[in-house]
Amino acid sequence: MEEPSSSPPPSSGDDEAEEETTTTAQEAVNSQKSRRSREFEELRKLAANRKSEEGGELSAYERMQLKKQEELDALRARGALTQQIKVVLIQVRR
C-alpha cells in the first residue's frame, strides 16, 4: 500500500514562474540601487564643487545632509528589497 504524499511535486511551470518573478524583482532592486547611486554621486559632486568654489571644507550642515542622504538611500534600498521579497513570496504561495 502506498502512502499519499503530503504535497504534490512542484511542476516545472511553477518553478519557471518563480524564477522569472525572482529575476524581475532582482532587476527592479538593481535598477533602483543604480539610480540611487547616481543620485548620491551627483550630490557628492555638487558638494565637492561647492567646496572648491568656497575654498574650504564642507560645513557641518552639508556633512550632516550627505550623511542623512546616505542613510536614507540605504533604508530605501533595504525597503525596496524587502518589498520585492514579499511580492515573490506571495506569488510563490499562489
C-alpha positions as CSV (number, residue, x, y, z in Angstrom):
1,M,0.0,0.0,0.0
2,E,1.4,3.4,-1.0
3,E,1.0,6.4,1.3
4,P,-0.2,9.6,-0.4
5,S,2.4,12.3,-0.3
6,S,1.5,15.4,1.8
7,S,2.2,17.8,-1.1
8,P,2.2,17.3,-4.8
9,P,5.6,17.6,-6.6
10,P,6.3,21.1,-7.9
11,S,5.6,21.5,-11.6
12,S,8.2,23.0,-13.8
13,G,5.8,25.8,-14.7
14,D,5.7,26.9,-11.1
15,D,9.5,26.8,-10.9
16,E,9.8,28.9,-14.1
17,A,7.3,31.4,-12.9
18,E,9.1,31.7,-9.5
19,E,12.4,32.1,-11.2
20,E,11.1,34.7,-13.6
21,T,9.5,36.6,-10.7
22,T,12.7,36.4,-8.7
23,T,14.7,37.7,-11.7
24,T,12.3,40.5,-12.3
25,A,12.4,41.5,-8.6
26,Q,16.2,41.4,-8.6
27,E,16.3,43.6,-11.7
28,A,14.0,46.1,-10.1
29,V,16.1,46.3,-7.0
30,N,19.3,46.6,-9.0
31,S,17.8,49.4,-11.1
32,Q,16.7,51.3,-8.0
33,K,20.2,50.8,-6.4
34,S,21.8,52.1,-9.6
35,R,19.6,55.2,-9.7
36,R,20.2,55.9,-6.0
37,S,23.9,55.5,-6.5
38,R,23.9,58.0,-9.4
39,E,21.8,60.5,-7.4
40,F,24.2,60.2,-4.5
41,E,27.2,60.7,-6.8
42,E,25.5,63.9,-8.1
43,L,25.2,65.1,-4.5
44,R,28.8,64.4,-3.8
45,K,29.9,66.3,-7.0
46,L,27.7,69.2,-6.1
47,A,29.2,69.3,-2.6
48,A,32.8,69.0,-4.0
49,N,32.1,71.8,-6.4
50,R,30.8,74.0,-3.7
51,K,33.8,73.2,-1.5
52,S,36.2,74.1,-4.3
53,E,34.3,77.3,-5.1
54,E,34.3,78.4,-1.5
55,G,37.9,77.2,-1.0
56,G,37.0,75.5,2.3
57,E,35.7,72.3,3.7
58,L,32.1,71.3,3.8
59,S,30.1,72.9,6.5
60,A,28.8,70.7,9.4
61,Y,25.3,71.1,7.9
62,E,26.5,69.9,4.5
63,R,28.2,66.9,6.0
64,M,25.1,66.1,8.0
65,Q,23.0,66.4,4.9
66,L,25.3,64.0,3.0
67,K,25.2,61.5,5.9
68,K,21.4,61.7,6.1
69,Q,21.2,61.1,2.4
70,E,23.4,58.0,2.6
71,E,21.3,56.6,5.4
72,L,18.1,57.4,3.6
73,D,19.4,55.7,0.4
74,A,20.4,52.6,2.4
75,L,17.0,52.4,4.1
76,R,15.2,52.9,0.8
77,A,17.3,50.1,-0.8
78,R,16.6,47.8,2.1
79,G,12.9,48.6,2.0
80,A,12.7,48.0,-1.8
81,L,14.4,44.7,-1.4
82,T,12.1,43.7,1.4
83,Q,9.1,44.7,-0.7
84,Q,10.3,42.7,-3.7
85,I,10.9,39.6,-1.4
86,K,7.3,40.0,-0.1
87,V,6.0,40.1,-3.7
88,V,8.0,36.9,-4.6
89,L,6.8,35.1,-1.5
90,I,3.2,36.0,-2.3
91,Q,3.5,34.8,-5.8
92,V,5.2,31.6,-4.8
93,R,2.4,30.8,-2.4
94,R,-0.2,31.0,-5.1
